[in-house]
């Protein structure tokens, strides 16, 4: 299982890493299906339940959960929830990041700058900018950021003569991304405050040169590479390390899987 919100950064993702694996594998990719809601805890629990129900509907034992960046918080929680009497899946975290208010603001800023970059005239581009909202509550902040992005997108669209459909797709995309980060932030806080940590032997953390320090509270093995962050998930040596860890963990696990069903709910997308 691979947890990440791909396509929002100019860096490699799981689609770049997985082809390097030599073991036969089916990948389950969680999809953010909840809308930003004032009930942050309810939103998070609903998303977690929908992912777990969808995963279990396949009828296969999950041998490993991989998390990249903010997806590491959700990967950790899913690995814990998927454990049974035979043990849990291997947990591989790649450049883990625990989402904060600053991460929400950064994601919004990157998305807005991409919008404005499409306007060539610097003076016009500057005129399209608006003050960024400031809210202490994470859900209120996320909703305000979506509104700010939406208003900016429509102003850019009017300037460039864009049609409605692509603009609405962009707005939906940023709302999904901020929803994903909210859920991840909740999972990170829950795992840390409730000390919900998997067994040390089941965890491998791989860091790029961009990640300062160690993930001090996460058990297991930590490997620091000399790779820049944008290339971490496109390196065959990283894939080899991940595969070796999964094989070793799987050999020590006695859980038996059953055959998977052909299709599953929208909360988790199956790819090969």
PAZAPA-4460 file (N, C-alpha, C; in steps of 0.05 Angstrom, whole numbers, plus 32768, in hexadecimal, padded with zeros to 4 digits):
% residues 272
    n_x    n_y    n_z   ca_x   ca_y   ca_z    c_x    c_y    c_z   seq   type   mol
   8011   7FE9   8000   8000   8000   8000   8012   8019   8000     1      X     A
   800C   802C   7FEE   801D   8044   7FEC   800C   805C   7FF1     2      X     A
   8015   806D   8005   8005   8084   800D   8014   809E   8006     3      X     A
   8009   80AD   7FF4   8014   80C7   7FEC   7FFF   80D6   7FDD     4      X     A
   8001   80F1   7FDC   7FF0   8100   7FCB   8001   810A   7FB3     5      X     A
   8001   80FA   7F9E   8014   80FF   7F88   800B   8115   7F76     6      X     A
   801E   811F   7F67   8018   8133   7F52   8017   8150   7F5B     7      X     A
   801F   8155   7F74   801E   8171   7F7D   803B   817C   7F81     8      X     A
   804E   816B   7F7D   806A   8174   7F80   807A   816B   7F68     9      X     A
   808F   8179   7F61   80A0   8172   7F4B   80B6   815F   7F56    10      X     A
   80AE   8148   7F5E   80C0   8134   7F68   80B5   8118   7F64    11      X     A
   80C6   8104   7F65   80BE   80E9   7F60   80AA   80DF   7F75    12      X     A
   8099   80CD   7F6D   8085   80C1   7F7F   8085   80A3   7F7D    13      X     A
   8072   8096   7F89   8071   8079   7F89   806F   806D   7F6D    14      X     A
   8062   807A   7F5A   8063   806E   7F3E   807F   806C   7F33    15      X     A
   8092   807C   7F3D   80AE   807A   7F34   80BD   8064   7F43    16      X     A
   80B5   805F   7F5D   80C4   804C   7F6D   80BB   802F   7F68    17      X     A
   80A1   802B   7F65   8097   800F   7F64   80A0   7FFF   7F4C    18      X     A
   80A5   800A   7F35   80AE   7FFA   7F1E   80CA   7FED   7F24    19      X     A
   80D9   7FF7   7F37   80F3   7FEC   7F3D   80F0   7FD2   7F4D    20      X     A
   80D9   7FCD   7F5A   80D6   7FB6   7F6A   80D5   7F9D   7F59    21      X     A
   80E3   7F88   7F61   80E3   7F6F   7F52   80CE   7F5B   7F5C    22      X     A
   80C3   7F60   7F74   80AE   7F4E   7F7E   8094   7F55   7F71    23      X     A
   8084   7F40   7F6C   8069   7F45   7F61   8058   7F54   7F75    24      X     A
   804B   7F69   7F6D   803D   7F79   7F81   8024   7F86   7F75    25      X     A
   8010   7F8A   7F86   7FF9   7F9A   7F80   7FF9   7FB1   7F93    26      X     A
   7FF5   7FC9   7F89   7FF7   7FE1   7F9A   7FDB   7FEC   7F9F    27      X     A
   7FD5   7FF2   7FB8   7FBC   7FFF   7FC0   7FC3   801C   7FC7    28      X     A
   7FB5   802F   7FBB   7FBA   804C   7FBF   7FA2   8059   7FCB    29      X     A
   7FA4   8062   7FE5   7F8E   8070   7FF1   7F87   808A   7FE3    30      X     A
   7F6D   808F   7FE0   7F64   80A8   7FD3   7F56   80B9   7FE8    31      X     A
   7F5B   80D3   7FE9   7F4D   80E5   7FFB   7F30   80E8   7FF2    32      X     A
   7F1D   80E0   8002   7F01   80E0   7FFA   7EF0   80F2   800B    33      X     A
   7EFB   80FE   8020   7EEB   810E   8032   7EEE   812C   802B    34      X     A
   7ED9   813C   8031   7EDB   8158   802D   7EE4   8165   8047    35      X     A
   7EF0   817D   8045   7EF9   818B   805D   7EE0   8192   806E    36      X     A
   7EE1   818A   8087   7ECA   818C   8098   7ED3   8198   80B3    37      X     A
   7EC0   81A7   80BF   7EC6   81B3   80D9   7ECC   819E   80EE    38      X     A
   7EC0   8186   80EB   7EC5   8170   80FD   7EDE   8161   80F4    39      X     A
   7EF6   816B   80FB   7F0F   8161   80F2   7F12   8143   80FA    40      X     A
   7F0C   813D   8113   7F0F   8122   811D   7EFC   810F   810E    41      X     A
   7EE3   8118   8109   7ED0   8107   80FB   7ED9   8103   80DE    42      X     A
   7EE4   8118   80D2   7EEE   8116   80B6   7F04   8102   80B5    43      X     A
   7F17   8103   80C8   7F2E   80F1   80C8   7F25   80D4   80CC    44      X     A
   7F13   80D0   80DF   7F0A   80B5   80E5   7EFB   80A9   80CE    45      X     A
   7EEB   80B9   80C1   7EDB   80B0   80A9   7EEE   80A7   8093    46      X     A
   7F03   80B7   808E   7F16   80B0   8079   7F25   8097   8080    47      X     A
   7F2E   8095   8099   7F3D   807D   80A2   7F2C   8064   809F    48      X     A
   7F12   8065   80A7   7F01   804E   80A5   7EFC   8046   8088    49      X     A
   7EF9   805A   8077   7EF3   8054   805B   7F0B   8046   804E    50      X     A
   7F23   804F   8055   7F3B   8042   804A   7F3E   8025   8054    51      X     A
   7F3A   8022   806E   7F3D   8007   8079   7F28   7FF4   806E    52      X     A
   7F0F   7FFD   806C   7EFA   7FEC   8060   7F00   7FE5   8044    53      X     A
   7F0B   7FF8   8035   7F12   7FF3   8019   7F29   7FDF   8016    54      X     A
   7F3D   7FE3   8027   7F54   7FD1   8027   7F4B   7FB4   802D    55      X     A
   7F3B   7FB1   8042   7F33   7F97   804A   7F20   7F8A   8036    56      X     A
   7F13   7F9A   8026   7F01   7F8E   8012   7F10   7F7E   7FFC    57      X     A
   7F2A   7F84   7FF9   7F39   7F75   7FE6   7F3F   7F58   7FEF    58      X     A
   7F3E   7F54   8009   7F42   7F38   8013   7F5F   7F30   8013    59      X     A
   7F72   7F42   800E   7F8F   7F3B   800E   7F9C   7F47   8027    60      X     A
   7FB0   7F38   8031   7FC0   7F43   8046   7FD3   7F58   803A    61      X     A
   7FD4   7F6F   8046   7FE7   7F84   803E   8002   7F7E   804A    62      X     A
   8016   7F7A   8039   8030   7F72   8043   8041   7F8B   804A    63      X     A
   803B   7FA2   803F   804B   7FBA   8045   803A   7FD3   8040    64      X     A
   803F   7FE7   8051   8033   8002   804D   804A   8015   804A    65      X     A
   804A   8024   8034   805E   8038   802E   8052   8054   8030    66      X     A
   8060   8066   803D   8057   8081   8040   806C   8095   8038    67      X     A
   8064   80A9   8028   8077   80BD   8020   806E   80D8   802A    68      X     A
   8080   80E8   8035   807B   8103   803E   8063   8102   8052    69      X     A
   804F   8113   804D   8038   8114   8060   8029   80F9   8061    70      X     A
   802B   80E9   804C   801E   80CF   804C   8029   80BC   8060    71      X     A
   8040   80C2   806C   804D   80B1   8080   803C   80AF   8099    72      X     A
   802E   80C4   80A1   801D   80C4   80B9   8006   80B0   80B5    73      X     A
   7FFA   80B1   809D   7FE3   80A0   8097   7FED   8083   8093    74      X     A
   8004   8080   8087   8010   8065   8083   8015   8058   809E    75      X     A
   801F   8067   80B1   8024   805C   80CC   800A   8053   80D9    76      X     A
   7FF5   8063   80D7   7FDC   805C   80E4   7FCF   8044   80D6    77      X     A
   7FD1   8043   80BB   7FC6   802C   80AC   7FD4   8012   80B3    78      X     A
   7FEF   8014   80B6   7FFE   7FFC   80BD   7FF6   7FF1   80D8    79      X     A
   7FF2   8003   80EB   7FE9   7FFB   8106   7FCD   7FEF   8105    80      X     A
   7FBB   7FFB   80F6   7FA0   7FF1   80F5   7F9E   7FD6   80E6    81      X     A
   7FB0   7FD1   80D3   7FB0   7FB9   80C3   7FBD   7FA1   80D1    82      X     A
   7FCA   7FA6   80E8   7FD7   7F90   80F6   7FC2   7F7D   8101    83      X     A
   7FCA   7F63   8102   7FB8   7F4F   810E   7FC9   7F3D   8120    84      X     A
   7FBE   7F26   8127   7FCC   7F14   813A   7FE7   7F0A   812E    85      X     A
   7FE8   7F09   8113   8001   7F00   8106   8015   7F16   8103    86      X     A
   800E   7F2E   810B   8020   7F45   8108   8016   7F59   80F4    87      X     A
   8024   7F6E   80F1   801C   7F83   80DE   802D   7F85   80C6    88      X     A
   8025   7F95   80B2   8035   7F98   809A   804F   7FA7   80A0    89      X     A
   8062   7FA5   808D   807A   7FB5   808F   8072   7FD2   808A    90      X     A
   807F   7FE5   8098   807A   8001   8095   8093   800F   808B    91      X     A
   8091   801B   8073   80A8   8029   8067   80A1   8046   8064    92      X     A
   80B0   8058   8071   80AB   8074   8070   80C2   8082   8061    93      X     A
   80BA   8092   804D   80CE   809F   803C   80CC   80BD   8040    94      X     A
   80E0   80C9   804A   80E0   80E6   8051   80C6   80EE   805F    95      X     A
   80C0   80E1   8076   80A7   80E7   8083   80A4   8104   808C    96      X     A
   808C   810E   808A   8086   812A   8093   806C   8129   80A1    97      X     A
   806B   8134   80B9   8053   8135   80C9   8046   8150   80C4    98      X     A
   802F   8151   80B6   8023   816A   80AE   801C   817D   80C5    99      X     A
   8021   8197   80C0   801B   81AC   80D3   800C   81C2   80C5   100      X     A
   8005   81D7   80D4   7FF8   81EE   80C8   8009   81FA   80B2   101      X     A
   8023   81FA   80B7   8036   8205   80A3   8036   81F5   8089   102      X     A
   8032   81DB   808C   8031   81CA   8074   8018   81D0   8063   103      X     A
   8002   81D5   8070   7FE9   81DE   8061   7FEE   81F8   8052   104      X     A
   7FFB   820B   8060   8000   8224   8053   8014   8222   803C   105      X     A
   8028   8210   803F   803B   820C   802A   802E   81FF   8011   106      X     A
   801D   81EB   8016   800F   81DE   8000   7FFE   81F1   7FF0   107      X     A
   7FF1   8203   7FFF   7FE0   8217   7FF2   7FF1   822B   7FE2   108      X     A
   8007   8233   7FEE   8019   8247   7FE1   8024   823C   7FC7   109      X     A
   802D   8222   7FC7   8038   8216   7FAF   8022   8215   7F99   110      X     A
   800A   820D   7FA1   7FF4   820C   7F8D   7FED   8227   7F82   111      X     A
   7FEC   823B   7F93   7FE6   8257   7F89   7FFC   8261   7F76   112      X     A
   8015   825C   7F7D   802B   8265   7F6D   802B   8258   7F51   113      X     A
   8023   823F   7F51   8021   8231   7F37   800B   823E   7F26   114      X     A
   7FF5   8246   7F32   7FE0   8254   7F24   7FEB   826E   7F18   115      X     A
   7FF7   827E   7F29   8000   8299   7F21   8017   8298   7F0D   116      X     A
   8026   8282   7F0D   803C   827F   7EFA   8032   827F   7EDD   117      X     A
   8019   8278   7EDA   800D   8276   7EBF   8008   8292   7EB4   118      X     A
   8009   82A7   7EC5   8005   82C2   7EBC   8020   82CF   7EB7   119      X     A
   8026   82D7   7E9E   8041   82DF   7E97   8048   82FB   7EA1   120      X     A
   8035   830D   7EA0   803A   8329   7EA8   803D   832B   7EC6   121      X     A
   8055   8333   7ED0   805A   8335   7EED   8046   8347   7EFB   122      X     A
   803F   835E   7EEF   802D   8371   7EFC   8011   8365   7EFE   123      X     A
   8008   8357   7EEA   7FEE   834B   7EEB   7FEE   8334   7EFF   124      X     A
   8004   8325   7EFF   8007   830F   7F12   8005   8319   7F2F   125      X     A
   8012   832F   7F34   8011   833A   7F4F   7FF5   8344   7F56   126      X     A
   7FE7   834F   7F43   7FCC   8359   7F48   7FB8   8343   7F4F   127      X     A
   7FBF   832B   7F46   7FAD   8314   7F4B   7FB1   8308   7F67   128      X     A
   7FC6   8310   7F75   7FCB   8306   7F90   7FB7   8312   7FA4   129      X     A
   7FB1   8302   7FB8   7FA0   830B   7FCE   7FAC   8302   7FE8   130      X     A
   7FA7   8311   7FFE   7FB2   8309   8018   7FAA   82EC   801F   131      X     A
   7FBD   82DD   802A   7FB8   82C1   8031   7FA9   82C1   804D   132      X     A
   7F94   82B2   804F   7F85   82B1   8069   7F96   82A5   807F   133      X     A
   7F8F   82AD   8098   7F9E   82A3   80AF   7F89   8299   80C3   134      X     A
   7F89   827F   80C8   7F77   8273   80DB   7F87   8260   80ED   135      X     A
   7F81   825F   8107   7F90   824D   8119   7F85   8231   8117   136      X     A
   7F6B   822E   8113   7F5F   8213   8112   7F65   8207   80F7   137      X     A
   7F70   81EE   80F6   7F78   81E1   80DD   7F62   81DF   80C8   138      X     A
   7F4A   81D7   80D0   7F35   81D3   80BD   7F2B   81EE   80B2   139      X     A
   7F29   8202   80C3   7F21   821D   80BA   7F37   8228   80A7   140      X     A
   7F50   8223   80AE   7F66   822C   809D   7F64   821F   8082   141      X     A
   7F60   8204   8081   7F5E   81F6   8068   7F47   8200   8057   142      X     A
   7F30   8204   8063   7F19   820E   8053   7F1F   822A   8048   143      X     A
   7F2B   823B   8059   7F32   8256   8050   7F47   8256   8039   144      X     A
   7F59   8243   803B   7F6E   8241   8026   7F61   8237   800B   145      X     A
   7F4E   8225   800D   7F40   821C   7FF5   7F30   8234   7FE9   146      X     A
   7F23   8244   7FF9   7F15   825B   7FEF   7F28   826F   7FE2   147      X     A
   7F3E   8274   7FEF   7F52   8286   7FE4   7F5D   827C   7FC9   148      X     A
   7F63   8262   7FC8   7F6D   8256   7FAF   7F58   8258   7F99   149      X     A
   7F3F   8252   7FA0   7F29   8253   7F8D   7F26   826F   7F81   150      X     A
   7F26   8283   7F92   7F23   829F   7F89   7F3A   82A6   7F77   151      X     A
   7F52   829E   7F7E   7F6A   82A4   7F6D   7F67   8296   7F52   152      X     A
   7F5E   827D   7F53   7F5C   826D   7F3A   7F48   827A   7F27   153      X     A
   7F32   8284   7F31   7F1E   8290   7F1F   7F29   82AB   7F14   154      X     A
   7F39   82BA   7F24   7F44   82D2   7F1A   7F59   82CD   7F04   155      X     A
   7F69   82B8   7F08   7F7D   82B0   7EF4   7F6E   82A6   7EDB   156      X     A
   7F59   8297   7EDE   7F49   828C   7EC8   7F3E   82A3   7EB7   157      X     A
   7F33   82B7   7EC4   7F28   82CE   7EB6   7F3E   82DD   7EA6   158      X     A
   7F56   82DE   7EB2   7F6C   82EC   7EA5   7F75   82DC   7E8C   159      X     A
   7F75   82C1   7E8E   7F80   82B1   7E78   7F6A   82A6   7E65   160      X     A
   7F51   82AB   7E6C   7F3B   82A1   7E5B   7F37   8284   7E5D   161      X     A
   7F3B   8278   7E75   7F38   825B   7E78   7F1B   8254   7E7C   162      X     A
   7F14   823C   7E74   7EF8   8232   7E78   7EF4   8228   7E95   163      X     A
   7EDC   8223   7E9B   7ED4   821C   7EB7   7EDF   8201   7EC0   164      X     A
   7EDF   81ED   7EAE   7EE5   81D2   7EB6   7F01   81CF   7EC2   165      X     A
   7F16   81D8   7EB5   7F31   81D5   7EC0   7F34   81E3   7EDB   166      X     A
   7F27   81FA   7EDD   7F29   8209   7EF6   7F1D   81FA   7F0D   167      X     A
   7F06   81EE   7F09   7EF9   81DE   7F1E   7F09   81C6   7F25   168      X     A
   7F17   81BA   7F12   7F28   81A3   7F17   7F3F   81AC   7F29   169      X     A
   7F4B   81C3   7F24   7F61   81CD   7F35   7F57   81D2   7F51   170      X     A
   7F40   81DD   7F54   7F35   81E3   7F6F   7F30   81C9   7F7E   171      X     A
   7F24   81B6   7F70   7F1F   819C   7F7D   7F39   818F   7F86   172      X     A
   7F4E   8191   7F75   7F68   8185   7F7B   7F74   8191   7F95   173      X     A
   7F73   81AC   7F98   7F7F   81B8   7FB0   7F6F   81B1   7FC8   174      X     A
   7F54   81AF   7FC5   7F44   81A8   7FDC   7F4A   818B   7FE5   175      X     A
   7F4E   8179   7FD2   7F55   815D   7FD9   7F70   815C   7FE6   176      X     A
   7F83   816C   7FDD   7F9E   816C   7FE8   7F9D   8177   8005   177      X     A
   7F8F   818C   800A   7F8D   8197   8025   7F7E   8184   8038   178      X     A
   7F6A   8177   802D   7F5B   8163   803D   7F6E   814C   8045   179      X     A
   7F7E   8143   8031   7F92   812E   8036   7FA5   8136   804C   180      X     A
   7FAF   814F   804B   7FC2   8159   805F   7FB4   815B   807B   181      X     A
   7F9B   8163   807C   7F8C   8164   8095   7F8A   8148   80A2   182      X     A
   7F83   8135   8091   7F80   8119   809B   7F9B   8110   80A5   183      X     A
   7FB0   8115   8096   7FCB   810D   809E   7FD4   811A   80B8   184      X     A
   7FCD   8134   80BB   7FD4   8142   80D4   7FC7   8136   80EC   185      X     A
   7FAD   812E   80E8   7F9F   8121   80FE   7FAB   8106   8105   186      X     A
   7FB2   80F7   80F1   7FBE   80DD   80F6   7FD9   80DF   8104   187      X     A
   7FE9   80F3   80FC   8003   80F7   8108   8001   80FE   8125   188      X     A
   7FED   8110   812C   7FE9   8118   8147   7FDF   8100   8158   189      X     A
   7FCD   80F0   814C   7FC2   80D9   815A   7FD8   80C4   8160   190      X     A
   7FE8   80BE   814C   7FFD   80AA   814F   8011   80B3   8165   191      X     A
   8018   80CD   8164   802C   80D7   8177   8021   80D9   8194   192      X     A
   8009   80E3   8197   7FFE   80E8   81B2   7FF5   80CE   81BF   193      X     A
   7FEC   80BB   81AF   7FE3   80A1   81BB   7FF9   808C   81BA   194      X     A
   8011   8094   81B1   8027   8081   81B0   8020   8069   81A0   195      X     A
   8013   806D   8189   800B   8057   8178   8021   8051   8164   196      X     A
   8035   8043   816D   804D   803D   815C   804E   8020   8156   197      X     A
   8055   8018   813E   8058   7FFC   8136   8072   7FF1   8142   198      X     A
   8075   7FD6   8142   808D   7FCA   814C   80A6   7FD4   813D   199      X     A
   80BC   7FD8   814B   80D4   7FE4   813E   80DD   7FD3   8126   200      X     A
   80DB   7FB9   8128   80E5   7FA8   8113   80D5   7FA9   80F9   201      X     A
   80BE   7FB6   80FA   80AD   7FB8   80E2   80B0   7FD2   80D3   202      X     A
   80C1   7FE4   80DD   80C2   8000   80D2   80DE   8006   80C6   203      X     A
   80DD   8010   80AD   80F5   801A   80A0   80EF   8037   8097   204      X     A
   8101   8049   809F   80FE   8065   8096   8116   806C   8085   205      X     A
   8111   8078   806D   8126   8080   805A   8124   809E   8056   206      X     A
   813A   80AB   805A   813B   80C9   8059   814C   80D3   8042   207      X     A
   8144   80E9   8036   8155   80F7   8023   8167   810A   8031   208      X     A
   8179   8117   8023   818A   812B   802F   817B   8143   8038   209      X     A
   8163   8147   802E   8153   815E   8035   8146   815C   8050   210      X     A
   8144   8144   805C   8137   8140   8075   814B   8143   808C   211      X     A
   8148   8158   809D   815B   815C   80B3   8155   8149   80CA   212      X     A
   816A   813D   80D6   8167   812D   80EE   8159   8113   80E9   213      X     A
   8153   8105   80FF   8146   80EB   80FE   8129   80EE   8105   214      X     A
   8119   80DA   80FF   80FD   80D9   8108   80FF   80CC   8124   215      X     A
   8104   80DD   8138   810D   80D4   8152   80FA   80C1   8160   216      X     A
   80E0   80C6   815D   80CD   80B6   816C   80C3   809E   815D   217      X     A
   80CC   809B   8144   80C3   8083   8134   80D7   806D   8138   218      X     A
   80CE   8055   8140   80E0   803F   8144   80EA   8034   812A   219      X     A
   80FD   8020   812C   8106   8012   8114   8120   801C   8109   220      X     A
   8125   8015   80F0   813E   801C   80E3   813B   8036   80D2   221      X     A
   814F   8048   80D5   814F   8060   80C5   8167   8060   80B3   222      X     A
   8162   8065   8099   8178   8066   8085   8178   8082   8079   223      X     A
   818F   808F   807B   8192   80A9   806E   81A1   80A6   8054   224      X     A
   8196   80B1   803F   81A3   80AF   8024   81B0   80CB   801D   225      X     A
   81BF   80CB   8007   81CA   80E4   7FFD   81B9   80EF   7FE6   226      X     A
   81A1   80E4   7FE3   8190   80EB   7FCD   8181   8105   7FD3   227      X     A
   817D   8117   7FBF   816C   812E   7FC2   814F   8124   7FC4   228      X     A
   813E   8132   7FD2   8122   812A   7FD6   8113   8124   7FBC   229      X     A
   8116   8135   7FA7   8107   812F   7F8E   810E   8114   7F81   230      X     A
   8125   8108   7F88   812D   80EF   7F7B   812B   80D7   7F8E   231      X     A
   8122   80DB   7FA6   8122   80C5   7FBA   8112   80AD   7FB0   232      X     A
   80FB   80B2   7FA4   80E9   809C   7F9C   80EE   8094   7F7F   233      X     A
   8104   809D   7F74   810B   8094   7F58   8126   8087   7F58   234      X     A
   812F   807E   7F6F   814A   8072   7F71   8148   8054   7F74   235      X     A
   8155   8044   7F62   8153   8027   7F64   815F   801C   7F7E   236      X     A
   8173   8029   7F89   817E   8020   7FA3   816B   8022   7FB9   237      X     A
   815B   8038   7FB9   8146   803B   7FCD   8131   8026   7FCA   238      X     A
   8129   8020   7FB1   8115   800B   7FAC   8120   7FF0   7FB5   239      X     A
   813A   7FEB   7FB1   8146   7FD2   7FB9   8145   7FCF   7FD8   240      X     A
   814A   7FE5   7FE5   814A   7FE5   8003   812E   7FE0   800D   241      X     A
   811A   7FEC   8000   80FE   7FE9   8008   80F6   7FCB   8003   242      X     A
   80FD   7FC1   7FEC   80F6   7FA5   7FE6   8103   7F91   7FF9   243      X     A
   811C   7F95   7FFF   812A   7F83   8011   811C   7F83   802D   244      X     A
   8114   7F9B   8036   8107   7F9D   8050   80EC   7F8F   8050   245      X     A
   80DD   7F93   803A   80C2   7F86   8038   80C5   7F68   8037   246      X     A
   80D8   7F5E   8027   80DD   7F41   8025   80E4   7F35   8041   247      X     A
   80F6   7F43   804F   80FF   7F38   8069   80E7   7F39   807D   248      X     A
   80D8   7F4F   807D   80C1   7F50   808F   80AC   7F3B   8088   249      X     A
   80A7   7F38   806E   8093   7F25   8065   809B   7F08   806C   250      X     A
   80B5   7F02   806B   80BE   7EE7   8071   80BA   7EE1   808F   251      X     A
   80BA   7EF6   809F   80B6   7EF2   80BC   8099   7EF3   80C4   252      X     A
   8087   7EF9   80B1   806B   7EFB   80B7   805D   7EE2   80AE   253      X     A
   804A   7ED9   80BE   803C   7EC0   80B8   801F   7EC4   80AF   254      X     A
   8017   7EDD   80AC   7FFB   7EE2   80A4   7FF5   7ED8   8088   255      X     A
   7FDF   7ECB   8084   7FD8   7EC0   8069   7FC4   7ED1   805C   256      X     A
   7FC8   7ED8   8043   7FB5   7EE9   8034   7FA2   7ED7   8024   257      X     A
   7F8C   7EE4   801C   7F79   7ED7   800A   7F78   7EE5   7FF0   258      X     A
   7F6B   7EDB   7FDC   7F6A   7EE7   7FC2   7F5B   7F02   7FC3   259      X     A
   7F65   7F15   7FB3   7F59   7F2F   7FB3   7F40   7F30   7FA1   260      X     A
   7F2D   7F41   7FA8   7F17   7F46   7F96   7F1F   7F57   7F7F   261      X     A
   7F12   7F56   7F68   7F1B   7F65   7F51   7F1A   7F83   7F54   262      X     A
   7F07   7F8E   7F62   7F05   7FAA   7F65   7EFE   7FB2   7F82   263      X     A
   7F03   7FCB   7F89   7EFD   7FD4   7FA4   7EF0   7FEF   7FA4   264      X     A
   7EE7   7FF9   7FBB   7EDB   8014   7FBC   7EEF   802A   7FB4   265      X     A
   7EE4   8042   7FB0   7EF4   8058   7FA5   7F08   8062   7FB9   266      X     A
   7F05   805B   7FD3   7F18   8066   7FE7   7F34   805C   7FE3   267      X     A
   7F38   8045   7FD6   7F52   803A   7FD1   7F53   8030   7FB4   268      X     A
   7F66   803A   7FA5   7F68   8032   7F89   7F7E   801D   7F86   269      X     A
   7F77   8008   7F77   7F8A   7FF2   7F73   7F99   7FF6   7F59   270      X     A
   7FB3   7FF4   7F5A   7FC3   7FF5   7F41   7FD8   7FDF   7F42   271      X     A
   7FE4   7FD9   7F2B   7FF8   7FC4   7F2A   8012   7FCF   7F1F   272      X     A
***
